[in-house]
Amino acid sequence: MRRADISEAADLARIHAQCFAEAWSAEAVAALLATPGTFAMVDDGGFILVRAAADESEVLTLAVAPAARRRGIATALVLAAAERAAEVGAGVIFLEVSTANLPAISLYKRLGFAAVGCRKAYYAEAHGLREDALVLRAEIPLSRVGI
């Protein structure tokens, strides 16, 4: 587990494209990484991109390539990102997750996230469909009880 830098934007965009219908370009990833308070953590086949401001942080995206899933990479990335967010002063972390992404919802609940809202038709899915997003929140440090 390590922090990514802007020179890795193309690699992160390639992973993102394997995971989402609305994939981010290398330019978009680089622009986010250049934004003050934004950082990425990377691990074998996955990354998490987070923005921290004042005492809050937000997961902008979490992507683990299909070939790298079911190895605990997503859990490790979320925990590492929360630790980094705490280092820069964040006491809470927010994220959005598709209501159809049951494995991710389960992961986040194990880490202590709870639903605080819903965004209707937030995510584009295959064939032009749209999925709602749950807005989740957790206190930092995250729970490690369920892992």
C-alpha positions as CSV (number, residue, x, y, z in Angstrom):
1,M,0.0,0.0,0.0
2,R,1.4,3.4,-1.0
3,R,0.3,6.9,-2.1
4,A,0.0,7.4,-5.8
5,D,1.3,10.5,-7.6
6,I,0.1,12.4,-10.6
7,S,2.4,10.5,-13.0
8,E,0.3,7.3,-12.4
9,A,-3.0,8.9,-13.6
10,A,-3.1,6.8,-16.8
11,D,-2.7,3.6,-14.8
12,L,-5.4,4.6,-12.4
13,A,-7.7,5.5,-15.3
14,R,-7.2,2.1,-16.8
15,I,-8.2,0.4,-13.6
16,H,-11.2,2.7,-13.3
17,A,-12.3,1.8,-16.8
18,Q,-12.5,-1.9,-15.8
19,C,-14.9,-1.1,-13.0
20,F,-17.3,1.6,-14.1
21,A,-19.6,2.4,-17.0
22,E,-18.7,6.1,-16.7
23,A,-14.9,5.7,-16.6
24,W,-12.7,8.7,-15.8
25,S,-10.0,9.7,-18.2
26,A,-6.3,10.0,-17.3
27,E,-6.7,13.8,-17.6
28,A,-9.6,13.7,-15.1
29,V,-7.7,11.6,-12.6
30,A,-4.6,13.9,-13.0
31,A,-6.7,17.0,-12.4
32,L,-8.2,15.5,-9.3
33,L,-4.8,14.5,-8.0
34,A,-3.6,18.0,-8.6
35,T,-6.4,19.4,-6.4
36,P,-5.3,20.5,-2.9
37,G,-6.4,18.0,-0.3
38,T,-6.8,15.1,-2.8
39,F,-4.8,11.9,-2.6
40,A,-4.8,8.4,-3.9
41,M,-3.7,5.2,-2.3
42,V,-2.8,2.2,-4.5
43,D,-2.4,-1.5,-4.0
44,D,-2.1,-4.4,-6.4
45,G,-4.8,-3.9,-8.9
46,G,-6.8,-1.2,-7.1
47,F,-6.9,2.4,-5.9
48,I,-8.9,4.8,-3.8
49,L,-9.1,8.5,-4.5
50,V,-10.1,10.8,-1.6
51,R,-10.5,14.5,-1.0
52,A,-10.0,15.9,2.5
53,A,-11.0,19.4,3.6
54,A,-11.1,20.7,7.1
55,D,-12.5,17.9,9.3
56,E,-14.2,15.9,6.6
57,S,-13.1,13.6,3.8
58,E,-14.9,12.1,0.8
59,V,-14.1,9.0,-1.2
60,L,-14.3,10.1,-4.8
61,T,-13.8,6.6,-6.2
62,L,-12.7,3.2,-5.2
63,A,-11.8,0.8,-8.0
64,V,-10.4,-2.8,-7.8
65,A,-9.8,-4.5,-11.1
66,P,-12.0,-7.6,-11.6
67,A,-8.9,-9.9,-11.6
68,A,-7.8,-8.5,-8.2
69,R,-11.1,-8.8,-6.3
70,R,-11.9,-11.0,-3.3
71,R,-8.4,-10.5,-1.8
72,G,-9.1,-7.8,0.7
73,I,-7.7,-5.0,-1.4
74,A,-10.7,-2.8,-1.2
75,T,-10.8,-3.1,2.6
76,A,-7.1,-2.3,2.9
77,L,-7.5,0.7,0.6
78,V,-10.5,2.1,2.6
79,L,-8.6,1.7,5.9
80,A,-5.4,3.3,4.5
81,A,-7.3,6.2,3.0
82,A,-9.1,6.8,6.3
83,E,-5.8,6.8,8.2
84,R,-4.3,9.3,5.7
85,A,-7.5,11.5,6.0
86,A,-7.1,11.5,9.8
87,E,-3.4,12.5,9.4
88,V,-4.6,15.7,7.6
89,G,-7.3,16.4,10.1
90,A,-10.4,14.6,9.0
91,G,-12.7,13.1,11.6
92,V,-15.3,11.7,9.2
93,I,-15.4,10.2,5.8
94,F,-18.3,10.1,3.3
95,L,-18.9,8.2,0.1
96,E,-21.6,7.3,-2.4
97,V,-22.2,3.7,-3.5
98,S,-24.7,2.3,-5.9
99,T,-27.7,0.6,-4.3
100,A,-27.1,-2.3,-6.6
101,N,-23.5,-2.8,-5.4
102,L,-24.3,-5.2,-2.5
103,P,-20.7,-6.4,-2.0
104,A,-19.4,-2.8,-1.6
105,I,-22.3,-1.9,0.7
106,S,-21.5,-4.9,2.9
107,L,-17.8,-3.9,3.0
108,Y,-18.6,-0.4,4.0
109,K,-21.0,-1.5,6.7
110,R,-18.3,-3.8,8.2
111,L,-16.1,-0.8,8.4
112,G,-18.7,1.3,10.3
113,F,-20.3,3.3,7.6
114,A,-24.0,4.1,7.9
115,A,-26.5,5.5,5.4
116,V,-27.2,9.3,5.7
117,G,-28.9,9.9,2.4
118,C,-29.8,8.8,-1.1
119,R,-29.1,10.4,-4.5
120,K,-31.7,9.3,-7.1
121,A,-30.4,8.1,-10.5
122,Y,-26.9,9.1,-9.6
123,Y,-24.9,6.4,-11.4
124,A,-25.0,5.4,-15.1
125,E,-25.2,1.7,-15.5
126,A,-25.0,-0.5,-18.6
127,H,-27.6,0.0,-21.3
128,G,-28.3,3.6,-20.2
129,L,-30.0,2.6,-16.9
130,R,-29.4,4.8,-13.8
131,E,-28.9,3.5,-10.3
132,D,-29.5,5.4,-7.0
133,A,-26.6,6.0,-4.7
134,L,-26.6,5.6,-1.0
135,V,-24.6,8.3,0.8
136,L,-22.7,6.7,3.6
137,R,-20.8,8.3,6.5
138,A,-18.3,6.9,9.1
139,E,-16.3,8.3,12.0
140,I,-12.5,8.0,11.7
141,P,-10.9,5.8,12.8
142,L,-13.0,3.2,11.0
143,S,-14.3,0.1,12.8
144,R,-12.3,-3.1,12.3
145,V,-14.8,-5.2,14.2
146,G,-16.3,-6.9,11.1
147,I,-13.0,-7.6,9.3
